Amino acid sequence: MTVPARFFRIAAFVELVTLIVLLGNLATFHAKPVTSLIGPTHGCAYLVIVVATWRNDRAVLAAKLAALLPGIGGFLVLRLLGQHEAADVEAL
């Protein structure tokens, strides 16, 4: 199964933004409603990236391992998939 890059971009953006909000909340107000709302959203975005990467036919091992990094894993996967695609085009 090939997952479109746009899907990864959206999930990676959501994961990164929610992580920043969670860390900002932890450093400042530590408001429980913010944590209750954003925490599960971050967790879902993280799991979406991990599962989509591991199911992606184009993902190399480095991309699959990078997906496990919270916060920046999605963007690293995008970068690695882009490099893998460029290498495939050059091979043709």
Backbone as a chain_set.jsonl record, in Angstrom:
{"seq": "MTVPARFFRIAAFVELVTLIVLLGNLATFHAKPVTSLIGPTHGCAYLVIVVATWRNDRAVLAAKLAALLPGIGGFLVLRLLGQHEAADVEAL", "coords": {"N": [[0.845, -1.174, 0.0], [0.668, 2.124, -0.93], [1.165, 5.208, 0.53], [0.003, 8.501, 0.177], [2.076, 11.457, -0.04], [0.953, 13.806, 0.863], [-0.781, 13.035, 2.875], [1.049, 12.222, 4.861], [2.26, 14.715, 5.313], [0.187, 16.25, 6.455], [-0.442, 14.75, 8.789], [2.067, 14.804, 10.062], [2.364, 17.544, 10.535], [0.198, 18.026, 12.286], [0.993, 16.381, 14.406], [3.421, 17.604, 15.231], [2.591, 20.248, 15.906], [0.73, 19.728, 17.95], [2.433, 18.576, 19.831], [4.083, 20.749, 20.452], [2.178, 22.453, 21.599], [1.431, 20.899, 23.823], [3.878, 20.764, 25.248], [4.296, 23.502, 25.684], [2.077, 24.071, 27.278], [2.707, 22.493, 29.477], [4.989, 23.802, 30.386], [3.984, 26.271, 31.125], [0.988, 27.052, 31.999], [-0.162, 24.573, 32.625], [-2.728, 23.536, 32.195], [-5.387, 21.411, 32.712], [-7.639, 20.889, 30.949], [-6.56, 21.526, 28.425], [-4.532, 19.635, 28.166], [-6.109, 17.329, 28.229], [-7.517, 17.528, 25.84], [-5.608, 17.951, 23.759], [-3.639, 16.01, 24.161], [-4.637, 13.291, 23.481], [-5.089, 13.84, 20.762], [-2.528, 14.336, 19.806], [-1.405, 11.822, 20.316], [-2.918, 10.196, 18.582], [-2.193, 11.268, 16.064], [0.524, 10.63, 16.071], [0.407, 7.796, 16.135], [-0.894, 7.354, 13.697], [1.064, 8.167, 11.861], [3.125, 6.325, 12.43], [1.888, 3.791, 11.889], [1.046, 4.15, 9.212], [3.512, 4.505, 7.97], [4.819, 2.056, 8.425], [3.172, 0.402, 6.974], [3.527, 1.291, 4.427], [4.605, 0.666, 1.164], [6.821, 1.82, -0.036], [8.497, 2.612, 1.972], [11.623, 2.566, 3.483], [13.791, 0.812, 5.826], [15.029, 2.737, 7.456], [13.215, 4.873, 7.341], [11.025, 3.717, 8.566], [11.974, 3.358, 11.148], [12.493, 6.02, 11.811], [9.932, 7.002, 11.956], [9.13, 6.327, 14.467], [10.034, 8.273, 16.163], [8.855, 10.725, 18.258], [7.128, 13.752, 17.452], [9.071, 14.851, 15.464], [9.24, 12.761, 13.748], [7.398, 12.279, 11.634], [8.049, 14.267, 9.732], [10.656, 13.524, 9.174], [10.194, 11.049, 7.985], [8.863, 11.883, 5.657], [10.981, 13.197, 4.382], [12.83, 11.084, 4.035], [11.325, 9.344, 2.43], [11.089, 10.934, 0.173], [13.775, 11.07, -0.663], [14.163, 8.394, -1.265], [12.373, 8.068, -3.379], [13.571, 9.791, -5.262], [15.968, 8.441, -5.741], [14.945, 6.171, -6.981], [13.949, 7.251, -9.358], [16.304, 8.194, -10.565], [17.518, 5.768, -11.044], [16.161, 4.799, -13.178]], "CA": [[0.0, 0.0, 0.0], [1.424, 3.369, -0.998], [0.466, 6.301, 1.201], [0.405, 9.764, -0.449], [2.904, 12.359, 0.757], [0.08, 14.813, 1.486], [-1.265, 12.408, 4.105], [2.136, 12.334, 5.837], [2.458, 16.128, 5.644], [-0.876, 16.678, 7.372], [-0.262, 14.059, 10.07], [3.301, 15.304, 10.687], [2.088, 18.892, 11.015], [-0.66, 17.903, 13.465], [1.797, 15.813, 15.488], [4.374, 18.597, 15.714], [1.871, 21.355, 16.543], [0.172, 19.276, 19.223], [3.541, 18.405, 20.772], [4.475, 22.09, 20.897], [1.131, 22.933, 22.513], [1.543, 20.14, 25.073], [5.073, 21.204, 25.975], [4.041, 24.868, 26.124], [1.139, 23.986, 28.399], [3.444, 21.936, 30.608], [5.939, 24.803, 30.879], [3.34, 27.501, 31.599], [-0.235, 26.977, 32.788], [-0.472, 23.182, 32.969], [-4.182, 23.457, 32.236], [-5.846, 20.049, 32.468], [-8.456, 20.759, 29.735], [-5.689, 21.543, 27.242], [-3.899, 18.321, 28.123], [-7.138, 16.337, 27.915], [-7.911, 17.655, 24.446], [-4.485, 17.883, 22.83], [-2.888, 14.767, 24.369], [-5.108, 12.226, 22.59], [-4.901, 14.25, 19.364], [-1.116, 14.084, 19.519], [-1.218, 10.375, 20.285], [-3.509, 9.668, 17.342], [-1.352, 11.682, 14.935], [1.744, 9.827, 16.174], [0.098, 6.427, 15.714], [-1.196, 7.379, 12.261], [2.341, 8.223, 11.145], [3.837, 5.053, 12.613], [1.198, 2.714, 11.171], [1.093, 4.421, 7.772], [4.88, 4.279, 7.489], [5.12, 0.622, 8.43], [2.369, -0.251, 5.925], [3.876, 1.876, 3.132], [5.497, -0.18, 0.371], [8.037, 2.556, -0.412], [9.273, 2.992, 3.165], [12.804, 1.767, 3.813], [13.904, 0.583, 7.264], [15.356, 4.005, 8.121], [11.973, 5.64, 7.458], [10.182, 3.055, 9.564], [12.532, 3.666, 12.467], [12.322, 7.459, 12.034], [8.524, 7.236, 12.302], [8.962, 6.086, 15.894], [10.446, 9.465, 16.907], [7.716, 11.632, 18.412], [7.333, 15.168, 17.12], [9.716, 15.101, 14.171], [9.268, 11.527, 12.975], [6.633, 12.416, 10.394], [8.81, 15.058, 8.765], [11.794, 12.699, 8.755], [9.657, 10.059, 7.047], [8.66, 12.582, 4.384], [12.293, 13.447, 3.782], [13.401, 9.806, 3.608], [10.556, 8.838, 1.289], [11.464, 11.763, -0.965], [15.1, 10.622, -1.112], [13.988, 7.062, -1.845], [11.742, 8.282, -4.69], [14.567, 10.389, -6.157], [16.898, 7.376, -6.119], [14.247, 5.307, -7.933], [13.864, 7.975, -10.638], [17.639, 8.199, -11.143], [17.848, 4.413, -11.476], [15.5, 4.564, -14.47]], "C": [[0.895, 1.243, 0.0], [0.58, 4.498, -0.408], [0.928, 7.614, 0.574], [1.174, 10.673, 0.513], [2.044, 13.406, 1.468], [-0.462, 14.305, 2.824], [-0.217, 12.525, 5.208], [2.349, 13.781, 6.268], [1.431, 16.608, 6.669], [-0.678, 16.048, 8.75], [0.983, 14.562, 10.803], [3.093, 16.7, 11.255], [1.247, 18.848, 12.291], [0.156, 17.379, 14.646], [2.744, 16.856, 16.082], [3.678, 19.742, 16.462], [1.308, 20.92, 17.898], [1.274, 19.042, 20.261], [4.002, 19.753, 21.322], [3.458, 22.652, 21.89], [1.228, 22.211, 23.853], [2.743, 20.592, 25.902], [4.926, 22.636, 26.487], [3.097, 24.905, 27.31], [1.847, 23.461, 29.646], [4.376, 22.975, 31.236], [5.255, 26.027, 31.479], [2.164, 27.211, 32.537], [-0.525, 25.597, 33.365], [-1.977, 23.004, 33.168], [-4.64, 22.053, 31.838], [-6.742, 19.926, 31.231], [-7.618, 20.745, 28.447], [-5.037, 20.179, 27.082], [-4.895, 17.245, 27.712], [-7.547, 16.363, 26.449], [-6.751, 17.37, 23.496], [-3.705, 16.573, 22.961], [-3.348, 13.625, 23.475], [-4.957, 12.567, 21.104], [-3.467, 13.988, 18.936], [-0.853, 12.579, 19.4], [-1.764, 9.745, 19.015], [-2.661, 10.025, 16.13], [-0.059, 10.866, 14.908], [1.493, 8.402, 15.676], [-0.225, 6.343, 14.227], [0.094, 7.368, 11.454], [3.068, 6.886, 11.242], [3.193, 3.946, 11.784], [1.264, 2.927, 9.659], [2.489, 4.184, 7.201], [5.182, 2.797, 7.405], [4.321, -0.125, 7.365], [2.716, 0.237, 4.518], [4.892, 0.989, 2.408], [6.824, 0.5, 0.057], [8.951, 2.856, 0.765], [10.428, 2.022, 3.401], [12.885, 1.647, 5.338], [14.193, 1.877, 8.022], [14.101, 4.86, 8.319], [11.068, 5.031, 8.517], [10.674, 3.331, 10.977], [12.365, 5.145, 12.807], [10.889, 7.776, 12.444], [8.273, 7.065, 13.792], [9.368, 7.281, 16.751], [9.265, 10.427, 17.039], [8.079, 13.07, 18.049], [7.899, 15.394, 15.742], [9.717, 13.878, 13.258], [8.546, 11.625, 11.639], [7.386, 13.191, 9.326], [10.048, 14.301, 8.286], [11.351, 11.632, 7.758], [9.442, 10.694, 5.683], [9.982, 12.783, 3.65], [12.9, 12.145, 3.241], [12.645, 9.202, 2.428], [10.867, 9.636, 0.027], [12.814, 11.37, -1.527], [14.997, 9.272, -1.796], [13.362, 7.168, -3.232], [12.737, 8.839, -5.693], [15.571, 9.339, -6.614], [16.251, 6.427, -7.122], [14.174, 5.951, -9.309], [15.225, 7.967, -11.326], [18.026, 6.827, -11.654], [17.233, 4.095, -12.837], [16.319, 5.195, -15.532]], "O": [[1.777, 1.379, 0.848], [-0.567, 4.708, -0.802], [2.133, 7.831, 0.447], [0.946, 10.654, 1.723], [2.386, 13.84, 2.568], [-0.583, 15.067, 3.784], [-0.535, 12.88, 6.343], [2.59, 14.051, 7.444], [1.777, 17.29, 7.633], [-0.741, 16.743, 9.764], [0.961, 14.729, 12.022], [3.59, 17.009, 12.338], [1.544, 19.546, 13.26], [0.023, 17.88, 15.763], [2.852, 16.974, 17.303], [4.132, 20.153, 17.53], [1.4, 21.659, 18.878], [1.062, 19.286, 21.449], [4.278, 19.881, 22.514], [3.831, 23.252, 22.898], [1.118, 22.841, 24.905], [2.633, 20.78, 27.113], [5.375, 22.954, 27.589], [3.295, 25.683, 28.243], [1.601, 23.947, 30.75], [4.534, 23.024, 32.456], [5.87, 26.751, 32.262], [2.349, 27.137, 33.751], [-1.067, 25.474, 34.463], [-2.435, 22.416, 34.148], [-4.313, 21.571, 30.754], [-6.621, 18.935, 30.51], [-7.941, 20.03, 27.499], [-4.997, 19.632, 25.98], [-4.562, 16.35, 26.935], [-7.887, 15.325, 25.881], [-6.909, 16.622, 22.532], [-3.165, 16.078, 21.972], [-2.527, 13.04, 22.769], [-4.724, 11.68, 20.284], [-3.217, 13.482, 17.843], [-0.159, 12.132, 18.487], [-1.136, 8.857, 18.439], [-2.433, 9.183, 15.262], [0.398, 10.46, 13.84], [2.275, 7.867, 14.889], [0.132, 5.366, 13.57], [0.203, 6.638, 10.469], [3.57, 6.377, 10.24], [3.887, 3.239, 11.052], [1.512, 1.981, 8.911], [2.628, 3.713, 6.072], [5.744, 2.332, 6.413], [4.752, -1.18, 6.901], [2.255, -0.334, 3.53], [5.914, 0.611, 2.98], [7.843, -0.173, -0.098], [10.076, 3.313, 0.565], [10.228, 0.812, 3.505], [12.132, 2.306, 6.054], [13.66, 2.089, 9.11], [13.947, 5.501, 9.359], [10.419, 5.751, 9.276], [9.874, 3.516, 11.894], [12.122, 5.49, 13.964], [10.657, 8.72, 13.199], [7.301, 7.603, 14.322], [9.077, 7.304, 17.947], [8.733, 10.892, 16.031], [9.19, 13.534, 18.308], [7.272, 16.064, 14.923], [10.154, 13.964, 12.11], [9.027, 11.112, 10.629], [7.367, 12.82, 8.152], [10.442, 14.423, 7.126], [12.063, 11.347, 6.794], [9.801, 10.108, 4.662], [10.076, 12.562, 2.442], [13.42, 12.112, 2.126], [13.251, 8.615, 1.531], [10.903, 9.074, -1.068], [12.988, 11.337, -2.745], [15.668, 9.029, -2.799], [13.759, 6.454, -4.154], [12.755, 8.415, -6.848], [15.984, 9.353, -7.773], [16.928, 5.926, -8.02], [14.322, 5.266, -10.321], [15.303, 7.757, -12.536], [18.793, 6.727, -12.612], [17.724, 3.228, -13.56], [15.961, 5.13, -16.708]]}, "num_chains": 1, "name": "protein.A"}
